[in-house]
Amino acid sequence: MAENHGLTIISINALQRFNQWNDDRAREAQELITYAGDCGAKALVLVPLNDGSGKKDGERQANLRQALAALKPMLEQAGITGLVEPLGFEICSLRSKTEAVEGIRAVSGENTFKIVHDTFHHYLAGEEKFHPEMTGLVHISGVADPGIAVSDMRDPHRILVDATDRLDNAGQVRTLRENGYSGPFSFEPFSPAVHQSTDIETAIRESMAFLSAKA
């Protein structure tokens, strides 16, 4: 269907708990990599443990490198890119894009892996570095509610970006583009209000227009 409509599937989302490597994860990874190859997708998103475990310093870096080292030959054989997506939640085992990049370089995986810059998670993690040269995909969503503390922001708060955005999506996009990123951008609003919109096409066009004007 994608070929018939002239579309490219950028990525499959996602291999969950990828940095908890075991036989089950290896099987899941192979199934998703095969699926990605069969449908013509270019990449597979890799999402870390997000349940409060695997956070200890030393442990999380070792777990990351173990998983990347195991995934590398699997991805290379299929010609699929692994997109590592740090999550900014305080309970997450991989919050830092810098740490993700260091892990990728530690296994000589620069040609196999890239990172996902998620504007929501970048803001939550309080991260300053952008790593545009290692970015393969950007996820965009905004938070508008002024009454929510940053530590309490969750997926249901994520909406399409407009002038009420608290996360400076426009600034993040601008920084990435000005520093050489030219890859795809993808909206990722989880809010039920967005999902239940009766005119989602207009809402998306308005958000695109806002970002185009500001970024």
C-alpha positions in Angstrom: 0.0 0.0 0.0 2.8 2.4 0.8 4.5 1.7 -2.5 1.2 2.2 -4.4 0.7 5.6 -2.8 4.3 6.7 -3.1 4.9 6.7 0.6 8.0 5.9 2.7 7.5 4.3 6.1 10.2 6.1 8.2 10.1 3.9 11.3 8.4 1.2 13.3 7.6 2.2 16.9 8.9 0.3 18.9 11.0 -2.3 20.6 10.1 -1.7 24.2 12.5 -2.3 27.2 15.3 -2.7 24.6 18.0 -2.1 27.3 16.8 -5.1 29.3 18.5 -7.6 27.0 17.5 -11.2 27.2 16.3 -14.1 25.0 12.7 -12.7 24.9 14.0 -9.3 23.9 16.2 -10.8 21.2 13.2 -12.7 19.8 11.0 -9.5 19.8 13.8 -7.5 18.2 14.2 -10.0 15.4 10.4 -10.1 14.8 10.2 -6.3 14.6 13.3 -6.0 12.4 11.9 -8.6 10.0 8.6 -6.7 10.0 10.3 -3.4 9.3 12.2 -4.9 6.4 9.1 -6.6 5.0 7.1 -3.3 5.0 9.9 -1.2 3.7 10.4 0.8 6.9 13.8 2.4 7.3 14.2 2.3 11.0 13.1 0.7 14.3 12.6 2.9 17.4 14.2 1.5 20.6 12.5 2.5 23.8 14.2 2.0 27.2 13.0 0.6 30.5 10.6 3.1 32.1 9.5 1.4 35.3 12.1 2.7 37.8 14.5 -0.2 37.4 17.9 -0.2 35.7 18.7 3.4 36.7 21.8 2.9 38.8 24.9 4.7 37.5 27.2 2.1 35.9 24.3 -0.4 35.6 22.3 1.6 33.1 25.4 2.3 30.9 26.4 -1.4 30.9 22.9 -2.5 30.0 22.7 0.0 27.2 26.0 -1.1 25.7 25.0 -4.8 26.0 21.7 -4.2 24.1 23.3 -2.1 21.4 26.1 -4.6 20.9 23.5 -7.4 20.5 21.2 -5.3 18.2 24.0 -4.0 15.9 24.5 -7.1 13.8 20.8 -7.8 13.6 20.1 -4.4 12.3 23.0 -4.3 10.0 22.1 -7.6 8.3 18.6 -6.2 7.6 19.8 -2.7 6.6 17.6 -1.1 9.3 18.6 1.8 11.5 18.1 1.6 15.3 16.6 4.8 16.7 17.4 5.1 20.4 14.8 7.2 22.2 15.7 8.5 25.7 12.7 9.3 27.8 12.7 12.3 30.1 10.6 10.8 32.9 12.4 10.6 36.2 11.8 6.8 36.5 13.4 6.1 33.1 16.6 4.1 32.8 17.8 6.2 29.8 17.0 9.9 30.1 20.0 11.4 28.5 20.6 11.7 24.8 24.3 12.3 25.6 24.5 9.0 27.4 22.8 7.3 24.4 25.3 8.8 22.0 28.2 7.7 24.2 26.8 4.2 24.3 26.4 4.1 20.5 30.0 5.3 20.1 31.2 2.7 22.6 30.0 -0.1 20.3 31.2 1.7 17.1 27.5 1.9 16.1 27.5 5.3 14.5 26.5 3.8 11.1 23.8 1.6 12.7 22.1 3.7 15.3 20.8 7.3 15.6 18.8 8.9 18.4 15.3 10.3 18.6 15.0 13.9 19.7 11.6 14.0 21.4 10.8 17.7 22.2 8.7 16.6 25.2 11.3 14.3 26.7 14.2 16.7 25.9 12.4 19.3 28.0 11.5 16.9 30.9 15.1 15.7 31.1 16.4 19.2 31.3 19.0 18.4 28.7 21.0 21.1 27.0 22.9 19.2 24.3 21.0 18.5 21.0 23.4 16.1 19.1 21.9 17.0 15.6 24.6 15.0 13.9 23.4 11.8 15.7 19.7 12.5 15.3 17.6 10.4 13.0 14.1 11.4 13.9 12.4 14.3 15.8 9.1 13.8 17.7 7.1 16.9 18.3 4.4 17.6 20.9 3.5 20.5 23.2 2.2 21.0 26.7 -0.1 24.0 27.3 -1.6 23.6 30.7 0.1 26.2 33.0 -0.9 24.4 36.1 1.1 21.2 35.6 4.6 20.9 37.2 7.3 19.7 34.8 7.7 16.6 37.0 4.0 15.8 36.6 3.9 16.1 32.8 2.8 12.8 31.2 1.8 11.6 27.8 -1.9 12.6 28.1 -0.8 16.2 28.4 0.9 16.2 25.0 -1.0 18.2 22.4 -0.3 19.7 18.9 2.0 22.7 19.2 0.6 26.2 19.2 1.3 29.6 20.7 0.5 28.3 24.2 3.3 25.8 24.1 5.5 25.6 27.3 8.2 23.4 25.9 9.7 25.8 23.3 9.1 23.3 20.4 9.8 26.1 18.0 13.1 26.9 19.6 14.1 23.2 19.7 13.3 22.7 16.1 15.1 25.9 15.1 18.3 24.8 17.0 18.3 21.4 15.4 17.8 22.8 11.9 20.4 25.6 12.4 23.0 23.0 13.5 22.6 20.7 10.5 19.6 18.4 11.1 17.7 17.8 7.9 15.8 14.6 8.7 12.1 13.9 9.3 9.9 15.5 12.0 6.9 13.7 13.3 4.0 14.8 15.4 3.5 12.7 18.6 0.5 14.1 20.5 -0.9 11.5 23.0 -3.7 13.7 24.4 -7.2 12.2 24.1 -8.4 15.7 23.1 -6.2 15.5 20.0 -7.3 11.9 19.2 -11.0 12.8 19.5 -10.7 16.0 17.3 -13.5 16.2 14.8 -11.2 18.2 12.4 -7.8 16.8 12.9 -6.6 17.8 9.4 -7.2 21.5 10.2 -5.5 21.2 13.6 -2.4 19.6 12.1 -2.2 22.2 9.3 -2.5 25.0 11.9 0.3 23.5 14.0 2.5 23.0 11.0 1.9 26.6 10.0 2.8 27.9 13.5 6.0 25.9 13.6 7.0 26.9 10.1 6.6 30.6 11.0 8.4 30.3 14.3 11.1 27.8 13.6 
